Amino acid sequence: MKLKIITGLSGSGKTTALRAYEDMGYYAMDNSPAYLVEKFIELNETQENPIDKMAVVIDFRSHNIDSNMYKSFKSLKEKNSDTEIIYIYCSDSMILKRYNELRRPHPLGEFGNISDGIKKEKNLLKAITKISDKFIDTSNYTAKELKKVIEDSLEKKDSMIVNLLSFGYKNGISEDFDYVFDMRFLPNPYYIKDLKALNGTDKKLKKYLDQFDILDQFENDVYKIISYLIPEFKNQGKNTITIAFGCTGGKHRSVYMTERMYKRLKSEDYIVIKKHRDKEKW
């Protein structure tokens, strides 16, 4: 059986990931202890028409009835060879934001305290990270973008996630950027009357920026850097890299370059996600 075990931090998007697998034809189960999944697999093998692919969320909620989740996860991987553990997480600040928006207490926090709950949950799941096969940081993902990562992970040979992101310096640099390329070496379309109101996805703006010969070499150099860095990230046990392109307002030059690099990389075997961080401010 093709088995996807979804685990990780509360508020990071495990349910969204499970629904994505369900939409792709996986039998989906939420909040099921590992030993019950083992029993299910054994029972399934005796059926006339067995289920051939299943996705299941197993997280801290199983701890009360399974005190050694690490051992149980290892046992599942040993008994079902086609098992992949997917650890989903995001930044503490994003988890805080999501819980506050939902006005919900953290289930592990003392008196519902979110920060306390995050700390306890990380400690509880620490051992699981050592045997996880894939890590997905959802800090900058919408539900739709996370679903795309899950879908692409089944089609792409390489599990590396390349995040391409545009941003405006006037709105700040995020701490989760791995590498930043400054696009302010190009003239600012903001000061050109016919281009000011456009954004980097517009054909007219693209035609204007395409005239600068340096961009062809710049694109090739960035592509080489990404290709060079990815194996090194893998050697460090990481499967995500975030490449950010910045300009003054995050509307013209950075958006243009993000779109251009996405077009260059999307045919590769990487999982490529593009995002324009400051789009709401356009």
N, C-alpha and C positions, 0 to 999 in steps of 0.2 A: 504493500500500500504506500502511496505517496502521501507522507504526513508532514504537515506544517504546524509546528508548535509555536504559538505566538505568546510571548511573555514580555515583561518589562514593567515600567513605572505607570502608576495610575495617572490618568489624565494625559497620557502621551499619544493615544490614538489606537489602542489595541482593538477596540470594537470596530473602528473604521477599517482596520486591516482585515479583520475577520469577515466583515461584510464584503470586502473586495474579493476575497477568495471565494466566498459563497456565490457572488455574481459570476465567477468564472467556473462554476460547476462543482466546487468542493463541498462535501458534506461538512457543515459547520457546527461546532459545539463551543459553548462558552462556560467558563468556570467549572471545569471538570478536573478532578485530581488525576495525576499521572497514572496511578495504578488502575483506575477505572478505564482509562484510555487503552491500557494494555489489555484488559479483559475484553474491551470492545473489539480490538483488533483480532484477538483469538476467536471470538464469536463470529466475527465477520468472515474469517477464513473458511468457516463451515457452511456459509450460505451458498445457495445456488447461484445467485447473482451478487457477489460481494462488492462492496463499495471500494473503488480503486484510488480515491483521493479524498483526504480529509484535512480540515484545518481546525485547530482547537486552541482556545485561550487557556493557559495554565499560569496563574500568577499567585501573589501572596495569599489570596483567599483560600488556597489549598493547604496553607501552612498548618492550620488547626487540625487537619486530619492527615497530613503528610509532613511530618517534621523534618524529613530529609529530602527536599525537593531535588537537590543535586544528584543524589543517588538514584532517585526515581527517573530523572531525565536521562541519565546515563543508561539505565536499564532499558528505557524506551528505544534509545538509539541502537542499542545492541540487539534488541529483539526485532526491530523493524529497520532494516538497513537504509531505506529511502526516507530518512527522517531529517528534517531541517529545523533548527531552533532559531527563531527570529526574535531578537531582543529590540524592543521599541522603547525609545526614551526621548526626552527633550530637556531643555534647560530648566533649572529650578524656577526662574522668573516666569517662564511660560506656563509651568504647572500652576504656580500661584495665580497667575492671571486667569487661567481657565477655571480653576476652582472658585475664584472670586466672582467671575462672571455668572457661574451657575449657582452661586450662593450655597455651596455644599461644603461640609467639613471633610477633611481627609480621614478615611476609615482607620488609619493607623496612628493618627496624631492624638496626643493627649488632649482631651476636651475638644477634639476636632481640629487642633492646630495643624495647619497645612505644612509649615516648615518642619515641624517635628515629625510629621507623617512621612514626608519625603526622605528625611534622614534615616528613619527606621526601615523604610521600604528598600532603600538602596543597600543597606547593610544586610537585609534579609535575602536579597537577590544577588548579592555580590558573587557568590560561588557560581551561580548560573551563567554569569558573563564569561566564565572561563571555558565553557563548553558550547557557547552559542556560535552559530555558523554565520549569522548576518546581523549587523547592527544598523538600525535606521533612526536617525535623529530627526524628529518631526518639528523641531523648534520653529522653523520657518515655513512649514507646510500647511496648506489648507487641507481639508478632507479630500478634496478632488485631487490635489497633488500627491498626497499619500497613496491614494488609490492607483494613480498612474505609476508610482514607484513599484507597487505590488504587481501590477499587470506587466510592466516591463521586465521585472525580475524573472518572469517565467519565459520570456521570449529571448532575452539577451544572454549570451554565453558568459559574459563577464559581470559579476555581481557588484562591481564598483559603481558607486553613485556619484555623479559629477553634478554639483549644483552650480548653475550659472546665474549670477545675480547682478542687477543694476541698482545703483543707489546714488543719492545726492550728498555731497560732502556737507552741505549746509544743514542736513538732517542727521549727521553723525555717522561714524563708522561702527559697525557691530563687532563685538568681540568674537563672534563665531565665523568670521571670514578667515579662510586659510591664506589666501593670496589676493592682493588688491592691485589692479592695474588702473592707473590714472589716465583718463581720456582727455584731460584738459590741455593736452598738447595740440588739440584740434581747435579751430576757431569756434566760438560759441554761437550756435544758431539762434540763441535767444536775442541777439542783437541784430538779427536780420528780419525785417518786418514781415516778409512772406513766410518765414519759417518759425517764428516765435511761438505761435499757437499750436504747432504740430508736435508730434512726439517721434521717438526713434523707430517706430513701426511704420510710419507713413512713407509711401513710395517717393514723394517729392523730397522729403528730408534725406532719405536714403540716397537718392540721386545726387543730392548736393554733397554729401559726405564721401560718396564713392569716388569723387574726382581727386581725392588726396591719395597720391601714389603710396605714401608711407603705410597706409592701412593694409595693403596686401602683405607687405613684409611683417608688419606688426601681428597680423592674424597668424601667419606661419610661425612666428616666434612663440606666440602664446600657445599655439597647438603643440609645438615641440616641447615646451616647458611642461604642459599638462601630461603629455605622453611620457616624459622623463620622470615626473614626480609620482605618477600612479603606482608603478612597481615599488617605489620606496615606501609609500603609504601602506601598501599591502604587507610589506616586510615588517612594518610596525604593528600589524594586526588591525589596521583601519580600513574601512571600505567606503568612506565618504570623504570627498574633497569639495570645498566651496571656493569657487573662483569669482571674485567680485570685480565689476567694472564701475568706476566712479566718475562723475562729472559734477559740475556745480550744483545743479538742481535735481539731477536724477531723472531727467525727462528726455533729453536729446541724445547726446553722444554716448553715454553709458548704455542706454536702452538699445541704440543702434548696434553697438558692439556685442552686447549680450545676444541679440537676435542673430547676428552674423556668426558668432561662435557656436550657437545652438544649431544652426543650419549645417555647420562644418562637422559637428560631433554627433548629431543624432543618428547618423548611419553607422556609427561605430557600435561595438558590442557593449559599451557602457550604458548604464541607466542615466539618462541625461534629463535634468529638470531645469527649466528656466523660470526666473521670477523677477519682476520689477518691483522692488521693495517700496518705492515711493509713488506708486501709480495713483494712489488716492489723492495725492497732492498735485497732480497734473492739472 
